[in-house]
Amino acid sequence: MRGPLAPSHVPIARSRSERFDDLVLDAVDRLRPQWGKQLAAVEFAVEEVPPLSELGDGPSTGSEPIPFGRADVARGQDPAAVVVYRRPLEARARDRDTLGALVHDTVVEQVATLLGLSPETVDPGYDDRR
């Protein structure tokens, strides 16, 4: 894991991974007005791919798709975290707009898991994009 995401200054040329990080931060920022208090102690991070432990026995045949993210509850000194997997999302998206929507949905789904709520409760527009 590269570590928690933090807003950064906008350089002239942004790498693909930096643009992806921005999509994750944008998704989190869209949730903060309503869920800021609950998200204050949650770290958001990006990993390239899910760990092998989350992939089962091999490539998905439909019953267990490759995950786009995960939610980790707080344990001891480790804060709660939402991790978004960049490469599976980029592979699924056909363009930047689709990628932005997929990232947002993934963040909403993982935040919903952490909060014990439905994705539609976390973001009432969630189901409209499906």
Backbone atoms as SQL, in Angstrom:
CREATE TABLE atoms (id INTEGER PRIMARY KEY, chain TEXT, resi INTEGER, resn TEXT, atom TEXT, x REAL, y REAL, z REAL);
INSERT INTO atoms VALUES
  (1, 'A', 1, 'MET', 'N', 0.861, -1.168, 0.000),
  (2, 'A', 1, 'MET', 'CA', 0.000, 0.000, 0.000),
  (3, 'A', 1, 'MET', 'C', 0.900, 1.220, 0.000),
  (4, 'A', 2, 'ARG', 'N', 0.552, 2.185, -0.811),
  (5, 'A', 2, 'ARG', 'CA', 1.352, 3.394, -0.910),
  (6, 'A', 2, 'ARG', 'C', 1.135, 4.306, 0.277),
  (7, 'A', 3, 'GLY', 'N', 0.103, 4.073, 1.041),
  (8, 'A', 3, 'GLY', 'CA', -0.145, 4.918, 2.199),
  (9, 'A', 3, 'GLY', 'C', -1.350, 5.802, 1.981),
  (10, 'A', 4, 'PRO', 'N', -1.711, 6.535, 3.014),
  (11, 'A', 4, 'PRO', 'CA', -2.895, 7.383, 2.942),
  (12, 'A', 4, 'PRO', 'C', -2.759, 8.432, 1.845),
  (13, 'A', 5, 'LEU', 'N', -3.875, 8.722, 1.240),
  (14, 'A', 5, 'LEU', 'CA', -3.901, 9.756, 0.212),
  (15, 'A', 5, 'LEU', 'C', -3.997, 11.122, 0.866),
  (16, 'A', 6, 'ALA', 'N', -3.352, 12.065, 0.266),
  (17, 'A', 6, 'ALA', 'CA', -3.425, 13.442, 0.750),
  (18, 'A', 6, 'ALA', 'C', -3.550, 14.361, -0.451),
  (19, 'A', 7, 'PRO', 'N', -4.315, 15.422, -0.324),
  (20, 'A', 7, 'PRO', 'CA', -4.397, 16.365, -1.432),
  (21, 'A', 7, 'PRO', 'C', -2.998, 16.853, -1.785),
  (22, 'A', 8, 'SER', 'N', -2.775, 17.037, -3.069),
  (23, 'A', 8, 'SER', 'CA', -1.454, 17.468, -3.502),
  (24, 'A', 8, 'SER', 'C', -1.570, 18.688, -4.395),
  (25, 'A', 9, 'HIS', 'N', -0.432, 19.325, -4.595),
  (26, 'A', 9, 'HIS', 'CA', -0.397, 20.456, -5.514),
  (27, 'A', 9, 'HIS', 'C', -0.494, 19.908, -6.930),
  (28, 'A', 10, 'VAL', 'N', -1.069, 20.666, -7.832),
  (29, 'A', 10, 'VAL', 'CA', -1.269, 20.200, -9.192),
  (30, 'A', 10, 'VAL', 'C', -0.051, 20.564, -10.038),
  (31, 'A', 11, 'PRO', 'N', 0.769, 19.566, -10.382),
  (32, 'A', 11, 'PRO', 'CA', 1.893, 19.860, -11.264),
  (33, 'A', 11, 'PRO', 'C', 1.412, 19.963, -12.704),
  (34, 'A', 12, 'ILE', 'N', 2.296, 20.379, -13.567),
  (35, 'A', 12, 'ILE', 'CA', 1.935, 20.548, -14.971),
  (36, 'A', 12, 'ILE', 'C', 1.502, 19.220, -15.588),
  (37, 'A', 13, 'ALA', 'N', 2.262, 18.162, -15.375),
  (38, 'A', 13, 'ALA', 'CA', 1.921, 16.853, -15.918),
  (39, 'A', 13, 'ALA', 'C', 1.688, 15.888, -14.760),
  (40, 'A', 14, 'ARG', 'N', 0.526, 15.237, -14.754),
  (41, 'A', 14, 'ARG', 'CA', 0.186, 14.310, -13.678),
  (42, 'A', 14, 'ARG', 'C', 0.288, 12.893, -14.213),
  (43, 'A', 15, 'SER', 'N', 0.831, 12.012, -13.411),
  (44, 'A', 15, 'SER', 'CA', 0.935, 10.618, -13.815),
  (45, 'A', 15, 'SER', 'C', -0.437, 9.959, -13.740),
  (46, 'A', 16, 'ARG', 'N', -0.535, 8.813, -14.369),
  (47, 'A', 16, 'ARG', 'CA', -1.783, 8.055, -14.358),
  (48, 'A', 16, 'ARG', 'C', -2.197, 7.708, -12.927),
  (49, 'A', 17, 'SER', 'N', -1.245, 7.295, -12.105),
  (50, 'A', 17, 'SER', 'CA', -1.589, 6.940, -10.724),
  (51, 'A', 17, 'SER', 'C', -2.005, 8.170, -9.922),
  (52, 'A', 18, 'GLU', 'N', -1.394, 9.322, -10.190),
  (53, 'A', 18, 'GLU', 'CA', -1.801, 10.551, -9.502),
  (54, 'A', 18, 'GLU', 'C', -3.211, 10.960, -9.911),
  (55, 'A', 19, 'ARG', 'N', -3.544, 10.806, -11.176),
  (56, 'A', 19, 'ARG', 'CA', -4.914, 11.129, -11.621),
  (57, 'A', 19, 'ARG', 'C', -5.918, 10.186, -10.968),
  (58, 'A', 20, 'PHE', 'N', -5.540, 8.914, -10.808),
  (59, 'A', 20, 'PHE', 'CA', -6.413, 7.955, -10.131),
  (60, 'A', 20, 'PHE', 'C', -6.595, 8.357, -8.674),
  (61, 'A', 21, 'ASP', 'N', -5.501, 8.720, -8.006),
  (62, 'A', 21, 'ASP', 'CA', -5.587, 9.183, -6.614),
  (63, 'A', 21, 'ASP', 'C', -6.563, 10.351, -6.508),
  (64, 'A', 22, 'ASP', 'N', -6.510, 11.258, -7.477),
  (65, 'A', 22, 'ASP', 'CA', -7.418, 12.413, -7.483),
  (66, 'A', 22, 'ASP', 'C', -8.875, 11.970, -7.573),
  (67, 'A', 23, 'LEU', 'N', -9.150, 10.931, -8.367),
  (68, 'A', 23, 'LEU', 'CA', -10.525, 10.420, -8.469),
  (69, 'A', 23, 'LEU', 'C', -11.004, 9.891, -7.119),
  (70, 'A', 24, 'VAL', 'N', -10.124, 9.200, -6.404),
  (71, 'A', 24, 'VAL', 'CA', -10.482, 8.680, -5.081),
  (72, 'A', 24, 'VAL', 'C', -10.747, 9.841, -4.124),
  (73, 'A', 25, 'LEU', 'N', -9.852, 10.821, -4.123),
  (74, 'A', 25, 'LEU', 'CA', -10.042, 11.987, -3.246),
  (75, 'A', 25, 'LEU', 'C', -11.324, 12.744, -3.589),
  (76, 'A', 26, 'ASP', 'N', -11.640, 12.862, -4.877),
  (77, 'A', 26, 'ASP', 'CA', -12.885, 13.516, -5.290),
  (78, 'A', 26, 'ASP', 'C', -14.096, 12.763, -4.752),
  (79, 'A', 27, 'ALA', 'N', -14.053, 11.430, -4.825),
  (80, 'A', 27, 'ALA', 'CA', -15.166, 10.615, -4.323),
  (81, 'A', 27, 'ALA', 'C', -15.335, 10.814, -2.820),
  (82, 'A', 28, 'VAL', 'N', -14.235, 10.842, -2.097),
  (83, 'A', 28, 'VAL', 'CA', -14.298, 11.056, -0.644),
  (84, 'A', 28, 'VAL', 'C', -14.842, 12.450, -0.347),
  (85, 'A', 29, 'ASP', 'N', -14.351, 13.450, -1.081),
  (86, 'A', 29, 'ASP', 'CA', -14.821, 14.826, -0.869),
  (87, 'A', 29, 'ASP', 'C', -16.318, 14.960, -1.099),
  (88, 'A', 30, 'ARG', 'N', -16.866, 14.194, -2.042),
  (89, 'A', 30, 'ARG', 'CA', -18.311, 14.243, -2.302),
  (90, 'A', 30, 'ARG', 'C', -19.111, 13.674, -1.138),
  (91, 'A', 31, 'LEU', 'N', -18.491, 12.793, -0.343),
  (92, 'A', 31, 'LEU', 'CA', -19.187, 12.194, 0.800),
  (93, 'A', 31, 'LEU', 'C', -19.016, 13.003, 2.090),
  (94, 'A', 32, 'ARG', 'N', -17.996, 13.820, 2.158),
  (95, 'A', 32, 'ARG', 'CA', -17.693, 14.543, 3.406),
  (96, 'A', 32, 'ARG', 'C', -18.808, 15.453, 3.917),
  (97, 'A', 33, 'PRO', 'N', -19.550, 16.176, 3.064),
  (98, 'A', 33, 'PRO', 'CA', -20.589, 17.044, 3.629),
  (99, 'A', 33, 'PRO', 'C', -21.568, 16.294, 4.532),
  (100, 'A', 34, 'GLN', 'N', -21.932, 15.083, 4.158),
  (101, 'A', 34, 'GLN', 'CA', -22.897, 14.334, 4.969),
  (102, 'A', 34, 'GLN', 'C', -22.220, 13.399, 5.970),
  (103, 'A', 35, 'TRP', 'N', -21.052, 12.865, 5.640),
  (104, 'A', 35, 'TRP', 'CA', -20.439, 11.824, 6.445),
  (105, 'A', 35, 'TRP', 'C', -19.079, 12.225, 7.028),
  (106, 'A', 36, 'GLY', 'N', -18.765, 13.509, 7.019),
  (107, 'A', 36, 'GLY', 'CA', -17.456, 13.977, 7.477),
  (108, 'A', 36, 'GLY', 'C', -17.072, 13.504, 8.864),
  (109, 'A', 37, 'LYS', 'N', -18.003, 13.564, 9.802),
  (110, 'A', 37, 'LYS', 'CA', -17.710, 13.142, 11.173),
  (111, 'A', 37, 'LYS', 'C', -17.330, 11.660, 11.216),
  (112, 'A', 38, 'GLN', 'N', -18.088, 10.823, 10.501),
  (113, 'A', 38, 'GLN', 'CA', -17.829, 9.388, 10.489),
  (114, 'A', 38, 'GLN', 'C', -16.549, 9.043, 9.731),
  (115, 'A', 39, 'LEU', 'N', -16.176, 9.889, 8.763),
  (116, 'A', 39, 'LEU', 'CA', -14.996, 9.601, 7.942),
  (117, 'A', 39, 'LEU', 'C', -13.720, 10.246, 8.483),
  (118, 'A', 40, 'ALA', 'N', -13.838, 11.056, 9.520),
  (119, 'A', 40, 'ALA', 'CA', -12.680, 11.793, 10.034),
  (120, 'A', 40, 'ALA', 'C', -11.524, 10.880, 10.433),
  (121, 'A', 41, 'ALA', 'N', -11.815, 9.717, 10.961),
  (122, 'A', 41, 'ALA', 'CA', -10.761, 8.813, 11.414),
  (123, 'A', 41, 'ALA', 'C', -10.464, 7.696, 10.412),
  (124, 'A', 42, 'VAL', 'N', -11.051, 7.764, 9.218),
  (125, 'A', 42, 'VAL', 'CA', -10.841, 6.730, 8.203),
  (126, 'A', 42, 'VAL', 'C', -9.723, 7.167, 7.263),
  (127, 'A', 43, 'GLU', 'N', -8.775, 6.268, 7.019),
  (128, 'A', 43, 'GLU', 'CA', -7.733, 6.526, 6.033),
  (129, 'A', 43, 'GLU', 'C', -8.188, 5.981, 4.689),
  (130, 'A', 44, 'PHE', 'N', -7.883, 6.694, 3.629),
  (131, 'A', 44, 'PHE', 'CA', -8.192, 6.256, 2.275),
  (132, 'A', 44, 'PHE', 'C', -6.872, 6.036, 1.555),
  (133, 'A', 45, 'ALA', 'N', -6.747, 4.890, 0.884),
  (134, 'A', 45, 'ALA', 'CA', -5.500, 4.548, 0.225),
  (135, 'A', 45, 'ALA', 'C', -5.784, 3.853, -1.100),
  (136, 'A', 46, 'VAL', 'N', -4.764, 3.815, -1.935),
  (137, 'A', 46, 'VAL', 'CA', -4.838, 3.129, -3.223),
  (138, 'A', 46, 'VAL', 'C', -3.753, 2.073, -3.263),
  (139, 'A', 47, 'GLU', 'N', -4.120, 0.881, -3.711),
  (140, 'A', 47, 'GLU', 'CA', -3.157, -0.172, -4.004),
  (141, 'A', 47, 'GLU', 'C', -3.326, -0.534, -5.469),
  (142, 'A', 48, 'GLU', 'N', -2.268, -1.018, -6.081),
  (143, 'A', 48, 'GLU', 'CA', -2.333, -1.359, -7.503),
  (144, 'A', 48, 'GLU', 'C', -3.310, -2.495, -7.755),
  (145, 'A', 49, 'VAL', 'N', -3.187, -3.579, -6.990),
  (146, 'A', 49, 'VAL', 'CA', -4.021, -4.767, -7.170),
  (147, 'A', 49, 'VAL', 'C', -4.380, -5.332, -5.801),
  (148, 'A', 50, 'PRO', 'N', -5.435, -6.146, -5.744),
  (149, 'A', 50, 'PRO', 'CA', -5.778, -6.788, -4.471),
  (150, 'A', 50, 'PRO', 'C', -4.692, -7.791, -4.080),
  (151, 'A', 51, 'PRO', 'N', -4.510, -8.028, -2.788),
  (152, 'A', 51, 'PRO', 'CA', -3.567, -9.071, -2.370),
  (153, 'A', 51, 'PRO', 'C', -4.083, -10.441, -2.792),
  (154, 'A', 52, 'LEU', 'N', -3.171, -11.382, -2.956),
  (155, 'A', 52, 'LEU', 'CA', -3.558, -12.738, -3.376),
  (156, 'A', 52, 'LEU', 'C', -4.615, -13.341, -2.467),
  (157, 'A', 53, 'SER', 'N', -4.585, -13.000, -1.189),
  (158, 'A', 53, 'SER', 'CA', -5.551, -13.559, -0.238),
  (159, 'A', 53, 'SER', 'C', -6.989, -13.175, -0.576),
  (160, 'A', 54, 'GLU', 'N', -7.179, -12.108, -1.355),
  (161, 'A', 54, 'GLU', 'CA', -8.529, -11.680, -1.734),
  (162, 'A', 54, 'GLU', 'C', -8.966, -12.223, -3.086),
  (163, 'A', 55, 'LEU', 'N', -8.089, -12.951, -3.763),
  (164, 'A', 55, 'LEU', 'CA', -8.394, -13.410, -5.117),
  (165, 'A', 55, 'LEU', 'C', -8.886, -14.839, -5.195),
  (166, 'A', 56, 'GLY', 'N', -8.905, -15.567, -4.129),
  (167, 'A', 56, 'GLY', 'CA', -9.365, -16.945, -4.191),
  (168, 'A', 56, 'GLY', 'C', -8.341, -17.815, -4.904),
  (169, 'A', 57, 'ASP', 'N', -8.831, -18.747, -5.726),
  (170, 'A', 57, 'ASP', 'CA', -7.940, -19.717, -6.377),
  (171, 'A', 57, 'ASP', 'C', -7.426, -19.287, -7.734),
  (172, 'A', 58, 'GLY', 'N', -7.902, -18.195, -8.257),
  (173, 'A', 58, 'GLY', 'CA', -7.428, -17.780, -9.572),
  (174, 'A', 58, 'GLY', 'C', -8.363, -16.781, -10.193),
  (175, 'A', 59, 'PRO', 'N', -8.223, -16.582, -11.507),
  (176, 'A', 59, 'PRO', 'CA', -9.081, -15.605, -12.186),
  (177, 'A', 59, 'PRO', 'C', -10.556, -15.921, -11.986),
  (178, 'A', 60, 'SER', 'N', -11.342, -14.894, -11.941),
  (179, 'A', 60, 'SER', 'CA', -12.771, -15.042, -11.697),
  (180, 'A', 60, 'SER', 'C', -13.486, -15.643, -12.900),
  (181, 'A', 61, 'THR', 'N', -14.447, -16.493, -12.605),
  (182, 'A', 61, 'THR', 'CA', -15.314, -17.017, -13.654),
  (183, 'A', 61, 'THR', 'C', -16.725, -16.490, -13.467),
  (184, 'A', 62, 'GLY', 'N', -16.872, -15.489, -12.634),
  (185, 'A', 62, 'GLY', 'CA', -18.185, -14.888, -12.443),
  (186, 'A', 62, 'GLY', 'C', -18.719, -15.011, -11.037),
  (187, 'A', 63, 'SER', 'N', -18.382, -16.089, -10.316),
  (188, 'A', 63, 'SER', 'CA', -18.951, -16.256, -8.984),
  (189, 'A', 63, 'SER', 'C', -18.254, -15.369, -7.952),
  (190, 'A', 64, 'GLU', 'N', -16.965, -15.165, -8.094),
  (191, 'A', 64, 'GLU', 'CA', -16.231, -14.301, -7.171),
  (192, 'A', 64, 'GLU', 'C', -15.405, -13.322, -7.989),
  (193, 'A', 65, 'PRO', 'N', -15.968, -12.153, -8.291),
  (194, 'A', 65, 'PRO', 'CA', -15.239, -11.192, -9.122),
  (195, 'A', 65, 'PRO', 'C', -14.018, -10.627, -8.402),
  (196, 'A', 66, 'ILE', 'N', -13.098, -10.125, -9.187),
  (197, 'A', 66, 'ILE', 'CA', -11.928, -9.466, -8.618),
  (198, 'A', 66, 'ILE', 'C', -12.416, -8.214, -7.891),
  (199, 'A', 67, 'PRO', 'N', -12.036, -8.052, -6.631),
  (200, 'A', 67, 'PRO', 'CA', -12.528, -6.894, -5.866),
  (201, 'A', 67, 'PRO', 'C', -11.943, -5.579, -6.370),
  (202, 'A', 68, 'PHE', 'N', -12.733, -4.521, -6.239),
  (203, 'A', 68, 'PHE', 'CA', -12.297, -3.177, -6.602),
  (204, 'A', 68, 'PHE', 'C', -11.787, -2.418, -5.383),
  (205, 'A', 69, 'GLY', 'N', -12.085, -2.920, -4.186),
  (206, 'A', 69, 'GLY', 'CA', -11.659, -2.238, -2.978),
  (207, 'A', 69, 'GLY', 'C', -11.957, -3.085, -1.760),
  (208, 'A', 70, 'ARG', 'N', -11.548, -2.563, -0.613),
  (209, 'A', 70, 'ARG', 'CA', -11.857, -3.245, 0.646),
  (210, 'A', 70, 'ARG', 'C', -11.981, -2.207, 1.757),
  (211, 'A', 71, 'ALA', 'N', -12.686, -2.605, 2.801),
  (212, 'A', 71, 'ALA', 'CA', -12.846, -1.771, 3.992),
  (213, 'A', 71, 'ALA', 'C', -12.270, -2.540, 5.168),
  (214, 'A', 72, 'ASP', 'N', -11.371, -1.906, 5.889),
  (215, 'A', 72, 'ASP', 'CA', -10.769, -2.510, 7.077),
  (216, 'A', 72, 'ASP', 'C', -11.234, -1.735, 8.296),
  (217, 'A', 73, 'VAL', 'N', -11.826, -2.440, 9.257),
  (218, 'A', 73, 'VAL', 'CA', -12.255, -1.776, 10.487),
  (219, 'A', 73, 'VAL', 'C', -11.034, -1.427, 11.325),
  (220, 'A', 74, 'ALA', 'N', -11.177, -0.466, 12.218),
  (221, 'A', 74, 'ALA', 'CA', -10.080, -0.071, 13.110),
  (222, 'A', 74, 'ALA', 'C', -9.743, -1.238, 14.031),
  (223, 'A', 75, 'ARG', 'N', -8.443, -1.450, 14.228),
  (224, 'A', 75, 'ARG', 'CA', -7.965, -2.504, 15.133),
  (225, 'A', 75, 'ARG', 'C', -6.772, -1.969, 15.903),
  (226, 'A', 76, 'GLY', 'N', -6.891, -1.907, 17.210),
  (227, 'A', 76, 'GLY', 'CA', -5.784, -1.420, 18.028),
  (228, 'A', 76, 'GLY', 'C', -5.358, -0.031, 17.597),
  (229, 'A', 77, 'GLN', 'N', -4.092, 0.113, 17.234),
  (230, 'A', 77, 'GLN', 'CA', -3.561, 1.397, 16.783),
  (231, 'A', 77, 'GLN', 'C', -3.855, 1.680, 15.314),
  (232, 'A', 78, 'ASP', 'N', -4.316, 0.673, 14.568),
  (233, 'A', 78, 'ASP', 'CA', -4.592, 0.849, 13.142),
  (234, 'A', 78, 'ASP', 'C', -5.978, 1.456, 12.940),
  (235, 'A', 79, 'PRO', 'N', -6.048, 2.589, 12.247),
  (236, 'A', 79, 'PRO', 'CA', -7.352, 3.217, 12.008),
  (237, 'A', 79, 'PRO', 'C', -8.153, 2.437, 10.967),
  (238, 'A', 80, 'ALA', 'N', -9.440, 2.709, 10.900),
  (239, 'A', 80, 'ALA', 'CA', -10.262, 2.149, 9.826),
  (240, 'A', 80, 'ALA', 'C', -9.701, 2.656, 8.501),
  (241, 'A', 81, 'ALA', 'N', -9.831, 1.839, 7.462),
  (242, 'A', 81, 'ALA', 'CA', -9.278, 2.232, 6.172),
  (243, 'A', 81, 'ALA', 'C', -10.164, 1.743, 5.035),
  (244, 'A', 82, 'VAL', 'N', -10.190, 2.528, 3.985),
  (245, 'A', 82, 'VAL', 'CA', -10.797, 2.131, 2.726),
  (246, 'A', 82, 'VAL', 'C', -9.665, 2.095, 1.711),
  (247, 'A', 83, 'VAL', 'N', -9.513, 0.943, 1.061),
  (248, 'A', 83, 'VAL', 'CA', -8.467, 0.768, 0.056),
  (249, 'A', 83, 'VAL', 'C', -9.145, 0.529, -1.289),
  (250, 'A', 84, 'VAL', 'N', -8.702, 1.264, -2.293),
  (251, 'A', 84, 'VAL', 'CA', -9.243, 1.145, -3.650),
  (252, 'A', 84, 'VAL', 'C', -8.139, 0.560, -4.528),
  (253, 'A', 85, 'TYR', 'N', -8.491, -0.438, -5.348),
  (254, 'A', 85, 'TYR', 'CA', -7.516, -1.112, -6.214),
  (255, 'A', 85, 'TYR', 'C', -7.538, -0.493, -7.606),
  (256, 'A', 86, 'ARG', 'N', -6.431, 0.115, -7.991),
  (257, 'A', 86, 'ARG', 'CA', -6.369, 0.890, -9.232),
  (258, 'A', 86, 'ARG', 'C', -6.485, 0.028, -10.494),
  (259, 'A', 87, 'ARG', 'N', -5.693, -0.996, -10.621),
  (260, 'A', 87, 'ARG', 'CA', -5.632, -1.715, -11.902),
  (261, 'A', 87, 'ARG', 'C', -6.927, -2.430, -12.268),
  (262, 'A', 88, 'PRO', 'N', -7.617, -3.101, -11.336),
  (263, 'A', 88, 'PRO', 'CA', -8.900, -3.710, -11.734),
  (264, 'A', 88, 'PRO', 'C', -9.926, -2.672, -12.198),
  (265, 'A', 89, 'LEU', 'N', -9.938, -1.513, -11.555),
  (266, 'A', 89, 'LEU', 'CA', -10.891, -0.466, -11.953),
  (267, 'A', 89, 'LEU', 'C', -10.522, 0.107, -13.321),
  (268, 'A', 90, 'GLU', 'N', -9.247, 0.354, -13.548),
  (269, 'A', 90, 'GLU', 'CA', -8.834, 0.865, -14.853),
  (270, 'A', 90, 'GLU', 'C', -9.123, -0.142, -15.959),
  (271, 'A', 91, 'ALA', 'N', -8.955, -1.435, -15.658),
  (272, 'A', 91, 'ALA', 'CA', -9.228, -2.465, -16.662),
  (273, 'A', 91, 'ALA', 'C', -10.714, -2.521, -17.013),
  (274, 'A', 92, 'ARG', 'N', -11.575, -2.217, -16.065),
  (275, 'A', 92, 'ARG', 'CA', -13.025, -2.288, -16.289),
  (276, 'A', 92, 'ARG', 'C', -13.566, -1.052, -16.995),
  (277, 'A', 93, 'ALA', 'N', -12.930, 0.090, -16.795),
  (278, 'A', 93, 'ALA', 'CA', -13.454, 1.354, -17.326),
  (279, 'A', 93, 'ALA', 'C', -13.139, 1.501, -18.813),
  (280, 'A', 94, 'ARG', 'N', -14.107, 2.004, -19.566),
  (281, 'A', 94, 'ARG', 'CA', -13.884, 2.226, -20.997),
  (282, 'A', 94, 'ARG', 'C', -13.380, 3.631, -21.294),
  (283, 'A', 95, 'ASP', 'N', -13.555, 4.554, -20.319),
  (284, 'A', 95, 'ASP', 'CA', -13.057, 5.919, -20.497),
  (285, 'A', 95, 'ASP', 'C', -12.932, 6.575, -19.126),
  (286, 'A', 96, 'ARG', 'N', -12.433, 7.800, -19.112),
  (287, 'A', 96, 'ARG', 'CA', -12.186, 8.494, -17.830),
  (288, 'A', 96, 'ARG', 'C', -13.479, 8.724, -17.051),
  (289, 'A', 97, 'ASP', 'N', -14.572, 9.062, -17.735),
  (290, 'A', 97, 'ASP', 'CA', -15.838, 9.277, -17.027),
  (291, 'A', 97, 'ASP', 'C', -16.320, 7.997, -16.352),
  (292, 'A', 98, 'THR', 'N', -16.215, 6.884, -17.071),
  (293, 'A', 98, 'THR', 'CA', -16.609, 5.604, -16.489),
  (294, 'A', 98, 'THR', 'C', -15.715, 5.265, -15.313),
  (295, 'A', 99, 'LEU', 'N', -14.420, 5.536, -15.446),
  (296, 'A', 99, 'LEU', 'CA', -13.492, 5.268, -14.352),
  (297, 'A', 99, 'LEU', 'C', -13.872, 6.094, -13.123),
  (298, 'A', 100, 'GLY', 'N', -14.177, 7.366, -13.308),
  (299, 'A', 100, 'GLY', 'CA', -14.597, 8.204, -12.195),
  (300, 'A', 100, 'GLY', 'C', -15.828, 7.659, -11.502),
  (301, 'A', 101, 'ALA', 'N', -16.808, 7.200, -12.286),
  (302, 'A', 101, 'ALA', 'CA', -18.033, 6.637, -11.705),
  (303, 'A', 101, 'ALA', 'C', -17.739, 5.340, -10.958),
  (304, 'A', 102, 'LEU', 'N', -16.886, 4.488, -11.525),
  (305, 'A', 102, 'LEU', 'CA', -16.534, 3.228, -10.860),
  (306, 'A', 102, 'LEU', 'C', -15.779, 3.481, -9.557),
  (307, 'A', 103, 'VAL', 'N', -14.867, 4.427, -9.574),
  (308, 'A', 103, 'VAL', 'CA', -14.125, 4.770, -8.356),
  (309, 'A', 103, 'VAL', 'C', -15.093, 5.288, -7.293),
  (310, 'A', 104, 'HIS', 'N', -15.985, 6.190, -7.701),
  (311, 'A', 104, 'HIS', 'CA', -16.951, 6.730, -6.737),
  (312, 'A', 104, 'HIS', 'C', -17.805, 5.609, -6.146),
  (313, 'A', 105, 'ASP', 'N', -18.329, 4.732, -7.000),
  (314, 'A', 105, 'ASP', 'CA', -19.150, 3.627, -6.504),
  (315, 'A', 105, 'ASP', 'C', -18.363, 2.736, -5.546),
  (316, 'A', 106, 'THR', 'N', -17.109, 2.480, -5.874),
  (317, 'A', 106, 'THR', 'CA', -16.276, 1.639, -5.006),
  (318, 'A', 106, 'THR', 'C', -16.078, 2.295, -3.648),
  (319, 'A', 107, 'VAL', 'N', -15.778, 3.585, -3.635),
  (320, 'A', 107, 'VAL', 'CA', -15.616, 4.302, -2.364),
  (321, 'A', 107, 'VAL', 'C', -16.922, 4.262, -1.568),
  (322, 'A', 108, 'VAL', 'N', -18.048, 4.512, -2.234),
  (323, 'A', 108, 'VAL', 'CA', -19.346, 4.485, -1.559),
  (324, 'A', 108, 'VAL', 'C', -19.608, 3.097, -0.963),
  (325, 'A', 109, 'GLU', 'N', -19.354, 2.051, -1.732),
  (326, 'A', 109, 'GLU', 'CA', -19.591, 0.687, -1.249),
  (327, 'A', 109, 'GLU', 'C', -18.732, 0.362, -0.033),
  (328, 'A', 110, 'GLN', 'N', -17.470, 0.760, -0.069),
  (329, 'A', 110, 'GLN', 'CA', -16.577, 0.453, 1.048),
  (330, 'A', 110, 'GLN', 'C', -16.911, 1.287, 2.285),
  (331, 'A', 111, 'VAL', 'N', -17.264, 2.546, 2.103),
  (332, 'A', 111, 'VAL', 'CA', -17.693, 3.382, 3.228),
  (333, 'A', 111, 'VAL', 'C', -18.973, 2.798, 3.827),
  (334, 'A', 112, 'ALA', 'N', -19.888, 2.356, 2.976),
  (335, 'A', 112, 'ALA', 'CA', -21.129, 1.746, 3.461),
  (336, 'A', 112, 'ALA', 'C', -20.825, 0.512, 4.306),
  (337, 'A', 113, 'THR', 'N', -19.872, -0.296, 3.870),
  (338, 'A', 113, 'THR', 'CA', -19.471, -1.476, 4.642),
  (339, 'A', 113, 'THR', 'C', -18.943, -1.069, 6.009),
  (340, 'A', 114, 'LEU', 'N', -18.076, -0.063, 6.048),
  (341, 'A', 114, 'LEU', 'CA', -17.523, 0.399, 7.329),
  (342, 'A', 114, 'LEU', 'C', -18.603, 0.919, 8.264),
  (343, 'A', 115, 'LEU', 'N', -19.567, 1.643, 7.703),
  (344, 'A', 115, 'LEU', 'CA', -20.606, 2.269, 8.526),
  (345, 'A', 115, 'LEU', 'C', -21.790, 1.348, 8.809),
  (346, 'A', 116, 'GLY', 'N', -21.801, 0.172, 8.182),
  (347, 'A', 116, 'GLY', 'CA', -22.914, -0.750, 8.374),
  (348, 'A', 116, 'GLY', 'C', -24.200, -0.258, 7.741),
  (349, 'A', 117, 'LEU', 'N', -24.073, 0.443, 6.621),
  (350, 'A', 117, 'LEU', 'CA', -25.221, 1.013, 5.916),
  (351, 'A', 117, 'LEU', 'C', -25.261, 0.500, 4.487),
  (352, 'A', 118, 'SER', 'N', -26.363, 0.769, 3.800),
  (353, 'A', 118, 'SER', 'CA', -26.434, 0.420, 2.385),
  (354, 'A', 118, 'SER', 'C', -25.744, 1.514, 1.572),
  (355, 'A', 119, 'PRO', 'N', -25.216, 1.169, 0.396),
  (356, 'A', 119, 'PRO', 'CA', -24.610, 2.196, -0.458),
  (357, 'A', 119, 'PRO', 'C', -25.592, 3.313, -0.798),
  (358, 'A', 120, 'GLU', 'N', -26.877, 2.988, -0.957),
  (359, 'A', 120, 'GLU', 'CA', -27.881, 3.994, -1.276),
  (360, 'A', 120, 'GLU', 'C', -28.100, 4.977, -0.133),
  (361, 'A', 121, 'THR', 'N', -27.856, 4.534, 1.094),
  (362, 'A', 121, 'THR', 'CA', -27.952, 5.432, 2.242),
  (363, 'A', 121, 'THR', 'C', -26.748, 6.375, 2.279),
  (364, 'A', 122, 'VAL', 'N', -25.576, 5.854, 1.979),
  (365, 'A', 122, 'VAL', 'CA', -24.362, 6.674, 1.978),
  (366, 'A', 122, 'VAL', 'C', -24.419, 7.700, 0.856),
  (367, 'A', 123, 'ASP', 'N', -24.898, 7.304, -0.331),
  (368, 'A', 123, 'ASP', 'CA', -25.019, 8.196, -1.478),
  (369, 'A', 123, 'ASP', 'C', -26.340, 7.892, -2.181),
  (370, 'A', 124, 'PRO', 'N', -27.368, 8.701, -1.958),
  (371, 'A', 124, 'PRO', 'CA', -28.678, 8.437, -2.559),
  (372, 'A', 124, 'PRO', 'C', -28.642, 8.310, -4.082),
  (373, 'A', 125, 'GLY', 'N', -27.644, 8.857, -4.750),
  (374, 'A', 125, 'GLY', 'CA', -27.526, 8.732, -6.204),
  (375, 'A', 125, 'GLY', 'C', -26.833, 7.465, -6.643),
  (376, 'A', 126, 'TYR', 'N', -26.362, 6.659, -5.705),
  (377, 'A', 126, 'TYR', 'CA', -25.611, 5.447, -6.018),
  (378, 'A', 126, 'TYR', 'C', -26.346, 4.528, -6.985),
  (379, 'A', 127, 'ASP', 'N', -27.600, 4.228, -6.700),
  (380, 'A', 127, 'ASP', 'CA', -28.359, 3.268, -7.507),
  (381, 'A', 127, 'ASP', 'C', -28.739, 3.842, -8.870),
  (382, 'A', 128, 'ASP', 'N', -28.761, 5.172, -9.003),
  (383, 'A', 128, 'ASP', 'CA', -29.155, 5.798, -10.266),
  (384, 'A', 128, 'ASP', 'C', -28.192, 5.527, -11.402),
  (385, 'A', 129, 'ARG', 'N', -26.940, 5.236, -11.074),
  (386, 'A', 129, 'ARG', 'CA', -25.932, 5.009, -12.114),
  (387, 'A', 129, 'ARG', 'C', -25.875, 3.571, -12.567),
  (388, 'A', 130, 'ARG', 'N', -26.581, 2.700, -11.955),
  (389, 'A', 130, 'ARG', 'CA', -26.498, 1.271, -12.282),
  (390, 'A', 130, 'ARG', 'C', -27.386, 0.918, -13.438);
